Amino acid sequence: MVLGRTAAYYGLFQLAFAEADEYLRTLLCHLRNPADPYREFPSVSRMSLSRVLGDLRKKLRQFAKPPGTCLEENASHIRRACACMRKLSVWRNSRIHPHARTGMSGAYLLFDKRAGQDLSMDETEIMERIDDAINVSTVVESNSAHLLDILDFTQEIQAMLSQERTTDGETLFAEHNRTL
């Protein structure tokens, strides 16, 4: 069996898709548990991509207000990248789980299992999908850093406020005990 350029391009698409998937899962881990994102990785890695995308959509809502802010814009770019990834996933899944037949020329012919239609696998289309997957990775990487910085900063402020409340509470408790 001789593998042509189309098969090689499809292999590159799979790599670009896997990288985009990894960026999205990593972002979800950070959004679910900013203090310890690595604790989330085992459960997030077992999730279906559609669930990851749905959970990301929910988590990104916290950055939607006020509209027109940089955070809202970052979240909006990531939401669009998620929509692109959803389309890429449909395209990919139909080609990973097709009906396949060997044609007269010895080339494989792919058919969509659900619709029974021919599935295209030409170099130009695959290259467009590679570009889309790379774009998803780039958008998520470049827009998530600011969101995660804000989450880290918010956690630091909350920790300081919590510590201050605890200190004030302990002080009040100690003062109360001294007066008794």
C-alpha positions as CSV (number, residue, x, y, z in Angstrom):
1,M,0.0,0.0,0.0
2,V,1.4,3.4,-1.0
3,L,0.3,6.3,1.1
4,G,-0.2,9.5,-1.0
5,R,0.0,13.1,0.0
6,T,-3.7,13.1,0.9
7,A,-3.1,10.5,3.6
8,A,0.0,12.5,4.8
9,Y,-2.1,15.7,5.0
10,Y,-4.8,13.9,6.9
11,G,-2.2,12.7,9.4
12,L,-1.1,16.3,9.9
13,F,-4.7,17.3,10.4
14,Q,-5.0,14.7,13.2
15,L,-1.9,16.2,14.9
16,A,-3.3,19.8,14.6
17,F,-6.7,18.7,15.8
18,A,-5.1,16.9,18.8
19,E,-3.1,20.0,19.7
20,A,-6.3,22.2,19.6
21,D,-8.1,19.6,21.7
22,E,-5.3,19.8,24.3
23,Y,-5.4,23.6,24.5
24,L,-9.2,23.5,25.0
25,R,-8.9,20.8,27.7
26,T,-6.1,22.6,29.5
27,L,-8.1,25.8,29.5
28,L,-11.1,24.0,31.0
29,C,-8.9,22.6,33.7
30,H,-7.7,26.1,34.6
31,L,-11.2,27.5,34.6
32,R,-12.6,24.7,36.7
33,N,-9.9,24.9,39.3
34,P,-7.6,28.0,39.0
35,A,-5.7,27.1,42.2
36,D,-4.8,23.6,41.1
37,P,-5.7,23.0,37.4
38,Y,-3.7,19.7,37.3
39,R,-6.1,18.2,39.7
40,E,-8.8,18.5,37.1
41,F,-6.9,16.9,34.3
42,P,-7.9,13.2,34.9
43,S,-11.6,14.0,34.8
44,V,-11.3,16.5,31.9
45,S,-9.2,14.1,29.8
46,R,-11.9,11.4,30.0
47,M,-14.6,13.8,28.8
48,S,-16.0,13.8,25.3
49,L,-15.0,16.8,23.2
50,S,-18.6,18.0,23.0
51,R,-18.8,18.0,26.8
52,V,-15.5,19.9,27.0
53,L,-16.9,22.5,24.6
54,G,-20.2,22.8,26.5
55,D,-18.4,23.2,29.8
56,L,-16.1,25.8,28.4
57,R,-19.1,27.7,27.0
58,K,-20.6,27.8,30.6
59,K,-17.3,28.7,32.2
60,L,-16.7,31.6,29.8
61,R,-20.0,33.2,30.7
62,Q,-18.3,34.7,33.8
63,F,-16.3,37.0,31.5
64,A,-19.3,38.2,29.5
65,K,-20.0,41.3,31.6
66,P,-19.5,44.1,31.3
67,P,-19.8,43.9,27.5
68,G,-17.1,45.5,25.4
69,T,-14.3,44.8,27.9
70,C,-11.1,43.1,27.0
71,L,-12.1,40.0,29.0
72,E,-15.4,39.8,27.2
73,E,-13.5,40.1,23.8
74,N,-11.1,37.3,24.8
75,A,-13.9,35.1,25.9
76,S,-15.8,35.8,22.7
77,H,-12.7,34.8,20.6
78,I,-12.5,31.6,22.5
79,R,-16.2,30.9,22.1
80,R,-15.8,31.3,18.3
81,A,-12.8,28.9,18.4
82,C,-15.0,26.4,20.2
83,A,-17.6,26.7,17.5
84,C,-14.9,26.1,14.9
85,M,-13.7,23.1,16.9
86,R,-17.2,21.7,17.0
87,K,-17.4,21.8,13.2
88,L,-13.9,20.3,12.8
89,S,-15.0,17.5,15.2
90,V,-18.0,16.6,13.0
91,W,-15.9,16.7,9.9
92,R,-13.2,14.5,11.6
93,N,-15.6,12.0,13.2
94,S,-17.4,11.3,9.9
95,R,-14.0,10.4,8.4
96,I,-12.7,8.4,11.3
97,H,-15.9,6.2,11.4
98,P,-16.9,5.9,7.8
99,H,-18.1,3.1,5.6
100,A,-15.0,2.4,3.5
101,R,-14.6,0.6,0.2
102,T,-11.7,0.0,-2.1
103,G,-12.4,1.5,-5.5
104,M,-11.4,0.2,-8.9
105,S,-8.1,2.2,-8.8
106,G,-7.2,0.7,-5.4
107,A,-7.9,3.9,-3.6
108,Y,-10.2,3.9,-0.6
109,L,-13.6,5.5,-1.0
110,L,-15.3,6.8,2.1
111,F,-19.0,7.1,2.8
112,D,-20.7,8.9,5.6
113,K,-22.4,6.2,7.8
114,R,-25.5,8.3,8.6
115,A,-26.1,10.0,5.2
116,G,-24.5,7.4,3.0
117,Q,-22.9,10.1,0.9
118,D,-19.4,10.3,-0.4
119,L,-16.9,11.9,2.0
120,S,-14.4,14.2,0.4
121,M,-10.8,13.8,1.3
122,D,-8.9,16.1,-1.1
123,E,-5.7,17.8,-0.2
124,T,-7.1,21.3,-0.4
125,E,-10.0,20.6,2.0
126,I,-7.7,18.9,4.4
127,M,-5.2,21.8,4.3
128,E,-8.1,24.1,5.1
129,R,-9.1,22.0,8.1
130,I,-5.4,22.0,9.3
131,D,-5.4,25.8,9.1
132,D,-8.7,25.8,11.1
133,A,-7.3,23.6,13.8
134,I,-4.1,25.6,14.0
135,N,-6.2,28.7,14.3
136,V,-8.2,27.2,17.2
137,S,-5.0,26.5,19.0
138,T,-3.6,30.0,18.4
139,V,-6.8,31.7,19.4
140,V,-7.2,29.7,22.6
141,E,-3.5,30.1,23.6
142,S,-3.4,33.9,22.9
143,N,-6.8,34.7,24.5
144,S,-6.7,32.5,27.5
145,A,-3.6,34.0,29.1
146,H,-5.4,37.2,30.0
147,L,-8.5,35.4,31.4
148,L,-6.3,33.1,33.5
149,D,-4.3,36.1,34.8
150,I,-7.5,37.7,35.9
151,L,-8.6,34.5,37.7
152,D,-5.3,34.3,39.5
153,F,-5.5,37.9,40.5
154,T,-9.1,37.4,41.7
155,Q,-8.0,34.4,43.8
156,E,-5.2,36.3,45.3
157,I,-7.5,39.1,46.3
158,Q,-10.1,36.7,47.7
159,A,-7.3,34.9,49.7
160,M,-6.2,38.2,51.1
161,L,-9.7,39.2,52.0
162,S,-10.4,35.9,53.6
163,Q,-7.2,36.1,55.6
164,E,-8.1,39.6,56.7
165,R,-11.6,38.5,57.8
166,T,-10.0,35.6,59.7
167,T,-7.5,37.9,61.4
168,D,-10.3,40.4,62.2
169,G,-12.5,37.6,63.5
170,E,-9.6,36.2,65.7
171,T,-8.9,39.6,67.0
172,L,-12.5,40.2,67.8
173,F,-12.8,36.8,69.5
174,A,-9.6,37.5,71.5
175,E,-10.8,40.9,72.6
176,H,-14.2,39.5,73.5
177,N,-12.5,36.8,75.7
178,R,-10.3,39.4,77.4
179,T,-13.4,41.4,78.4
180,L,-15.0,38.4,80.0
